[in-house]
């Protein structure tokens, strides 16, 4: 059975992820609190080098869905985002980006 996870990130301790959580909830996703991962780390850090994101990836299984509000949550630049999406696709995880209307990013060349 597919599980849904939410990854939220802010860059500084003066920011919160509450707006990202609210946006995902407003879009109709009911993500369990235990599957909502929040992180405070600069966007300049590659996704796979972010401690909380790395732990999240270790929890993900085939058919899971990872929801993010914007692509920049997944990486520091287009190449990092692509690499992250490819790594998730390789384990069977679908990324749902609210800003892109949920288009499936897996497998696009």
Buried (B, 14 or more C-beta within 10 A) or exposed (E): EEBBBBBBBBEEEEEEBEEBBEBBEEEEBEBEEEBBBBBBBEBEBBBEEBEBBEEBBEEBEEEBBBBBBEBBBBBBEEEBBBBBBEEBBEEEBBBBBBEEEBEEBEEEE
